[in-house]
């Protein structure tokens, strides 16, 4: 048991969770690909995704959080932001107004999304990265730590630097 009394089961297969009396789940794995696969397996096993929000996080009343989303310490999600399913919003990241974050995305510690940013499914925004307002980060893309994104990023690419520039395409 954790200090909060939440049972951590570990390496148990999703289909075996019912033997523990579990009916809700949260997949706490950093890899978007593996987390998405386990998330889907838990859904197939008939479990309901739980939303975990740290008590120090600030979530606007008009923001929406999809099932399985994890909001950790000091995160801020502003009005009318929409966060998909199975998303990790890590320590002290900010999601400004009217952002849309796709399923299975990961926003790393200290990353900042300006207003009306769209993040595609399974995208990764690195530690301390900033995405300027109104931009789109394509599905499956990776933004490197500390990058400053000033233009849209195509799906399946890696962008790094200040300003961010695409350095390669992902398979």
Steps between C-alpha positions, in 0.01 A plus 500: 500500500613852429467778760172603336366146541500430125593145413784468248483165326796518265568242229158337509339434162191720444273198464611382850419827678146388582647236733618791716154654505615774261245661272692823421853545370773752426808407294803688632763425234691770317517329160201619298500183290510256793258707710250510210526123450438429871222759512321324214549159664346632824200632305464161328505336846193710591676740736418870526782756463551715808612866488774581750546864603760609755355732767740782405387502135269778383235392248251753361136399541443520125800278417441137405719205600466167322493168682838366607661844507759575766542857623796524737626764742473870412347449156270777375225431245319816397141561378355301212807280456417145388733220606455159338507155656810348661699826495779582744524865605824495696634724777436874461405493133241751383219451251352836404146581388332309217785250452416154367723208599453167322479159664817340643706821480766591757571858608828492697588700814512876453372495142266784401226500239371842392131557433324302226787253450411160356709198598448184295452149636811340652704819464773568755585855613838500677607653831480880498384524137268784397243493222380843386125572479292360218750240379453130425736220595423200283414152623796292613743792496769568757599850611839506671563639845529879513383544141295804402249408232411797277341314206278195453678162523402224258389161635772246575794736525760599759561872554761654729662836573420868526318556278399136457601340172420154368805273513345173384188302424386212717382167364 
